[in-house]
Amino acid sequence: MQINLNTEWQSVLSDEIQQPYFRDLTESVAEEYKSYTCYPPQDLIFAAFNYCNFNDLKVVIIGQDPYHGKGEANGLCFSVNNDVRIPPSLRNVFRELNDDYGTIFLPSTGNLESWAKQGVLLLNASLTVREDSANSHKHLKWNLFTDAVIQKISEETEQVVFLLWGNFAHKKGLKIDRNKHLVLESGHPSPLSANQGKWFGNKHFSKTNAYLKQHNKVLIDWISAE
């Protein structure tokens, strides 16, 4: 499997991608793609990094694994390709965004590339998945790599906002240095969690921008997912 990380991330993660486990991981992923239909397409496995340079990083959103339906995943967590129906969790993300800002934002696409290009790392814990089989690549140990990514960001940057949605993301972010960064936690935007009152009203989008403004950083234009 080709490791098509951009040069900034390759430099930051150079020690990690030389680890024996990472070599085993990439070999296992390559074999999975040969034997099964997997997502996202191989050239988009590291898309989250390639849209968002390390030195431009302002926000990290942590997901679990890519969408596993045909043509859905584009390498960014919670995001789908332009011609795909917006998934229920992402619809709730947009609904909270509307409630937070008092807007009427009716996106025609669930593609979040515009967020990524503004410095939002849309990071799944596992970067690949088999078709129609959620969390099917958990055993490949992607978590070792993505834990290392989060640790690097925590240690080598300052004043990054981490948005941790749901118990899985909360656990993933336990080692983030909260003296250097802002960590916002809530329930997951999935219908089950959201309808239990654990998602709506978290105001994570405006809180993120308030923090960025406080630290003289360019705000995220959340209302530009198209």
C-alpha positions as a Markdown table, in Angstrom:
| # | Residue | x | y | z |
|---|---|---|---|---|
| 1 | Met | 0.0 | 0.0 | 0.0 |
| 2 | Gln | 1.4 | 3.4 | -1.0 |
| 3 | Ile | 1.7 | 5.8 | 2.0 |
| 4 | Asn | 0.7 | 9.0 | 0.2 |
| 5 | Leu | 1.0 | 11.4 | 3.2 |
| 6 | Asn | 1.9 | 15.0 | 2.3 |
| 7 | Thr | 5.4 | 16.1 | 3.2 |
| 8 | Glu | 4.5 | 17.9 | 6.4 |
| 9 | Trp | 2.8 | 14.9 | 7.9 |
| 10 | Gln | 5.5 | 12.6 | 6.7 |
| 11 | Ser | 8.0 | 14.7 | 8.6 |
| 12 | Val | 5.9 | 14.8 | 11.8 |
| 13 | Leu | 5.1 | 11.1 | 11.6 |
| 14 | Ser | 8.4 | 9.8 | 10.2 |
| 15 | Asp | 9.3 | 7.8 | 13.3 |
| 16 | Glu | 5.8 | 6.3 | 13.5 |
| 17 | Ile | 5.6 | 5.1 | 9.8 |
| 18 | Gln | 9.0 | 3.4 | 10.2 |
| 19 | Gln | 7.7 | 1.3 | 13.1 |
| 20 | Pro | 7.3 | -2.5 | 12.5 |
| 21 | Tyr | 3.6 | -2.4 | 13.4 |
| 22 | Phe | 3.0 | 0.2 | 10.7 |
| 23 | Arg | 4.7 | -1.9 | 8.1 |
| 24 | Asp | 2.5 | -4.9 | 9.1 |
| 25 | Leu | -0.5 | -2.6 | 9.1 |
| 26 | Thr | 0.0 | -1.4 | 5.6 |
| 27 | Glu | 0.7 | -4.9 | 4.3 |
| 28 | Ser | -2.5 | -6.1 | 5.9 |
| 29 | Val | -4.5 | -3.2 | 4.5 |
| 30 | Ala | -3.1 | -3.9 | 1.0 |
| 31 | Glu | -4.1 | -7.6 | 1.3 |
| 32 | Glu | -7.6 | -6.6 | 2.4 |
| 33 | Tyr | -8.0 | -4.4 | -0.7 |
| 34 | Lys | -6.9 | -7.3 | -2.9 |
| 35 | Ser | -9.3 | -9.8 | -1.3 |
| 36 | Tyr | -12.4 | -7.6 | -0.5 |
| 37 | Thr | -14.1 | -4.4 | -1.5 |
| 38 | Cys | -12.9 | -1.8 | 0.9 |
| 39 | Tyr | -13.4 | 1.9 | 1.5 |
| 40 | Pro | -12.4 | 4.6 | 1.0 |
| 41 | Pro | -10.5 | 4.2 | -2.4 |
| 42 | Gln | -6.9 | 3.5 | -1.7 |
| 43 | Asp | -5.7 | 6.9 | -2.9 |
| 44 | Leu | -8.0 | 8.6 | -0.3 |
| 45 | Ile | -7.0 | 6.5 | 2.8 |
| 46 | Phe | -4.9 | 9.5 | 4.1 |
| 47 | Ala | -7.1 | 12.2 | 2.7 |
| 48 | Ala | -7.8 | 13.7 | 6.1 |
| 49 | Phe | -4.1 | 14.5 | 6.4 |
| 50 | Asn | -3.6 | 15.7 | 2.8 |
| 51 | Tyr | -6.5 | 18.2 | 3.0 |
| 52 | Cys | -5.2 | 19.6 | 6.3 |
| 53 | Asn | -1.5 | 20.4 | 6.7 |
| 54 | Phe | 0.0 | 19.9 | 10.2 |
| 55 | Asn | 1.1 | 23.5 | 10.4 |
| 56 | Asp | -2.4 | 24.8 | 9.6 |
| 57 | Leu | -4.2 | 22.6 | 12.1 |
| 58 | Lys | -6.8 | 24.3 | 14.3 |
| 59 | Val | -9.5 | 21.6 | 15.0 |
| 60 | Val | -9.6 | 17.8 | 15.3 |
| 61 | Ile | -12.8 | 15.9 | 15.0 |
| 62 | Ile | -12.5 | 12.2 | 15.8 |
| 63 | Gly | -14.7 | 9.5 | 14.2 |
| 64 | Gln | -14.7 | 5.7 | 14.4 |
| 65 | Asp | -14.3 | 4.3 | 10.9 |
| 66 | Pro | -15.3 | 5.2 | 7.3 |
| 67 | Tyr | -18.8 | 4.7 | 5.9 |
| 68 | His | -19.0 | 1.2 | 4.5 |
| 69 | Gly | -21.5 | 1.7 | 1.7 |
| 70 | Lys | -20.6 | 1.8 | -1.9 |
| 71 | Gly | -19.3 | 5.2 | -3.0 |
| 72 | Glu | -19.9 | 6.9 | 0.4 |
| 73 | Ala | -16.5 | 7.3 | 2.1 |
| 74 | Asn | -14.0 | 10.0 | 1.0 |
| 75 | Gly | -11.4 | 9.6 | 3.7 |
| 76 | Leu | -12.8 | 12.3 | 6.0 |
| 77 | Cys | -14.7 | 11.4 | 9.2 |
| 78 | Phe | -18.5 | 12.1 | 9.1 |
| 79 | Ser | -18.1 | 13.2 | 5.4 |
| 80 | Val | -19.5 | 11.6 | 2.3 |
| 81 | Asn | -19.0 | 12.2 | -1.4 |
| 82 | Asn | -21.0 | 14.8 | -3.2 |
| 83 | Asp | -23.5 | 12.5 | -4.8 |
| 84 | Val | -24.3 | 10.5 | -1.7 |
| 85 | Arg | -27.4 | 11.0 | 0.5 |
| 86 | Ile | -26.4 | 12.9 | 3.8 |
| 87 | Pro | -26.2 | 10.2 | 6.5 |
| 88 | Pro | -28.4 | 10.6 | 9.7 |
| 89 | Ser | -25.4 | 11.5 | 12.0 |
| 90 | Leu | -24.2 | 14.2 | 9.7 |
| 91 | Arg | -27.8 | 15.6 | 9.3 |
| 92 | Asn | -27.7 | 16.0 | 13.1 |
| 93 | Val | -24.4 | 17.8 | 12.9 |
| 94 | Phe | -25.9 | 20.3 | 10.4 |
| 95 | Arg | -29.0 | 20.6 | 12.6 |
| 96 | Glu | -26.9 | 21.5 | 15.6 |
| 97 | Leu | -24.8 | 23.9 | 13.5 |
| 98 | Asn | -28.1 | 25.7 | 12.5 |
| 99 | Asp | -29.3 | 25.8 | 16.1 |
| 100 | Asp | -25.9 | 27.0 | 17.4 |
| 101 | Tyr | -25.7 | 29.9 | 14.9 |
| 102 | Gly | -29.4 | 30.6 | 14.4 |
| 103 | Thr | -29.1 | 29.9 | 10.7 |
| 104 | Ile | -31.0 | 28.0 | 8.0 |
| 105 | Phe | -28.2 | 26.0 | 6.5 |
| 106 | Leu | -29.5 | 23.5 | 4.0 |
| 107 | Pro | -26.5 | 21.8 | 2.4 |
| 108 | Ser | -27.0 | 19.8 | -0.7 |
| 109 | Thr | -23.9 | 17.7 | 0.0 |
| 110 | Gly | -22.3 | 16.0 | 3.0 |
| 111 | Asn | -18.8 | 16.5 | 1.7 |
| 112 | Leu | -16.8 | 18.3 | 4.4 |
| 113 | Glu | -13.7 | 19.0 | 2.3 |
| 114 | Ser | -14.2 | 22.7 | 2.9 |
| 115 | Trp | -13.8 | 22.2 | 6.7 |
| 116 | Ala | -10.6 | 20.1 | 6.2 |
| 117 | Lys | -9.1 | 22.8 | 3.9 |
| 118 | Gln | -9.6 | 25.4 | 6.7 |
| 119 | Gly | -7.5 | 23.3 | 9.2 |
| 120 | Val | -10.0 | 20.8 | 10.6 |
| 121 | Leu | -8.5 | 17.3 | 10.8 |
| 122 | Leu | -11.4 | 14.9 | 10.2 |
| 123 | Leu | -9.8 | 11.8 | 11.6 |
| 124 | Asn | -11.3 | 8.4 | 11.8 |
| 125 | Ala | -9.7 | 6.0 | 14.4 |
| 126 | Ser | -9.6 | 3.3 | 11.6 |
| 127 | Leu | -8.8 | 4.7 | 8.2 |
| 128 | Thr | -10.3 | 1.8 | 6.2 |
| 129 | Val | -13.2 | -0.6 | 6.3 |
| 130 | Arg | -14.7 | -3.6 | 4.4 |
| 131 | Glu | -17.8 | -3.0 | 2.4 |
| 132 | Asp | -21.0 | -3.4 | 4.4 |
| 133 | Ser | -19.1 | -4.3 | 7.6 |
| 134 | Ala | -18.7 | -1.5 | 10.1 |
| 135 | Asn | -15.6 | -1.5 | 12.3 |
| 136 | Ser | -14.3 | -4.5 | 10.3 |
| 137 | His | -10.7 | -3.2 | 10.2 |
| 138 | Lys | -10.4 | -2.7 | 13.9 |
| 139 | His | -8.2 | -5.8 | 14.2 |
| 140 | Leu | -5.6 | -4.3 | 11.8 |
| 141 | Lys | -4.5 | -2.0 | 14.7 |
| 142 | Trp | -5.1 | 1.3 | 12.9 |
| 143 | Asn | -5.7 | 2.6 | 16.4 |
| 144 | Leu | -2.0 | 2.5 | 17.2 |
| 145 | Phe | -1.3 | 4.9 | 14.3 |
| 146 | Thr | -4.2 | 7.3 | 15.0 |
| 147 | Asp | -3.4 | 7.3 | 18.8 |
| 148 | Ala | 0.1 | 8.3 | 17.8 |
| 149 | Val | -1.3 | 11.1 | 15.6 |
| 150 | Ile | -3.4 | 12.5 | 18.4 |
| 151 | Gln | -0.4 | 12.3 | 20.8 |
| 152 | Lys | 1.8 | 14.1 | 18.3 |
| 153 | Ile | -0.8 | 16.9 | 17.9 |
| 154 | Ser | -1.2 | 17.2 | 21.6 |
| 155 | Glu | 2.6 | 17.4 | 22.3 |
| 156 | Glu | 3.8 | 19.4 | 19.3 |
| 157 | Thr | 1.1 | 22.0 | 18.8 |
| 158 | Glu | -0.8 | 24.5 | 21.0 |
| 159 | Gln | -4.4 | 25.8 | 21.2 |
| 160 | Val | -6.0 | 23.2 | 19.0 |
| 161 | Val | -9.7 | 22.4 | 19.6 |
| 162 | Phe | -10.6 | 18.7 | 19.9 |
| 163 | Leu | -14.2 | 17.8 | 19.3 |
| 164 | Leu | -14.9 | 14.5 | 20.9 |
| 165 | Trp | -18.4 | 13.2 | 20.0 |
| 166 | Gly | -19.5 | 10.0 | 21.8 |
| 167 | Asn | -17.9 | 7.6 | 24.2 |
| 168 | Phe | -15.5 | 6.2 | 21.7 |
| 169 | Ala | -14.1 | 9.6 | 20.9 |
| 170 | His | -13.9 | 10.5 | 24.6 |
| 171 | Lys | -11.7 | 7.4 | 25.2 |
| 172 | Lys | -9.6 | 8.2 | 22.2 |
| 173 | Gly | -8.9 | 11.7 | 23.6 |
| 174 | Leu | -8.0 | 10.7 | 27.2 |
| 175 | Lys | -4.3 | 11.6 | 26.8 |
| 176 | Ile | -4.7 | 15.0 | 25.2 |
| 177 | Asp | -3.0 | 17.8 | 27.2 |
| 178 | Arg | -5.9 | 19.9 | 28.3 |
| 179 | Asn | -3.7 | 22.6 | 29.6 |
| 180 | Lys | -2.5 | 23.4 | 26.1 |
| 181 | His | -5.7 | 22.6 | 24.1 |
| 182 | Leu | -9.4 | 23.0 | 24.3 |
| 183 | Val | -11.3 | 19.7 | 24.5 |
| 184 | Leu | -15.1 | 19.7 | 24.0 |
| 185 | Glu | -17.1 | 16.6 | 24.7 |
| 186 | Ser | -20.7 | 15.6 | 24.0 |
| 187 | Gly | -22.8 | 12.6 | 23.0 |
| 188 | His | -22.5 | 11.3 | 19.5 |
| 189 | Pro | -24.7 | 12.9 | 16.7 |
| 190 | Ser | -26.2 | 9.5 | 15.8 |
| 191 | Pro | -30.0 | 9.5 | 16.0 |
| 192 | Leu | -30.0 | 7.2 | 19.1 |
| 193 | Ser | -27.6 | 9.4 | 21.1 |
| 194 | Ala | -29.0 | 12.7 | 19.8 |
| 195 | Asn | -32.6 | 11.8 | 20.6 |
| 196 | Gln | -31.6 | 11.0 | 24.2 |
| 197 | Gly | -30.5 | 14.6 | 24.7 |
| 198 | Lys | -26.8 | 13.9 | 24.5 |
| 199 | Trp | -26.0 | 15.9 | 21.3 |
| 200 | Phe | -28.2 | 18.9 | 20.6 |
| 201 | Gly | -27.3 | 22.1 | 22.4 |
| 202 | Asn | -23.6 | 21.4 | 22.8 |
| 203 | Lys | -22.7 | 24.6 | 20.8 |
| 204 | His | -19.4 | 23.1 | 19.8 |
| 205 | Phe | -19.1 | 25.1 | 16.6 |
| 206 | Ser | -19.5 | 28.6 | 18.2 |
| 207 | Lys | -17.4 | 27.5 | 21.2 |
| 208 | Thr | -14.6 | 26.5 | 18.8 |
| 209 | Asn | -14.6 | 29.8 | 17.0 |
| 210 | Ala | -14.7 | 31.7 | 20.3 |
| 211 | Tyr | -11.6 | 29.9 | 21.4 |
| 212 | Leu | -9.9 | 30.5 | 18.0 |
| 213 | Lys | -10.8 | 34.2 | 18.2 |
| 214 | Gln | -9.4 | 34.4 | 21.8 |
| 215 | His | -6.1 | 33.1 | 20.4 |
| 216 | Asn | -6.0 | 35.3 | 17.3 |
| 217 | Lys | -6.6 | 32.5 | 14.9 |
| 218 | Val | -8.8 | 32.6 | 11.7 |
| 219 | Leu | -12.2 | 31.3 | 12.5 |
| 220 | Ile | -13.7 | 28.2 | 10.8 |
| 221 | Asp | -16.5 | 29.0 | 8.3 |
| 222 | Trp | -18.7 | 26.1 | 9.2 |
| 223 | Ile | -21.4 | 27.2 | 6.9 |
| 224 | Ser | -19.4 | 26.2 | 3.8 |
| 225 | Ala | -19.8 | 22.5 | 3.5 |
| 226 | Glu | -20.7 | 22.8 | -0.2 |
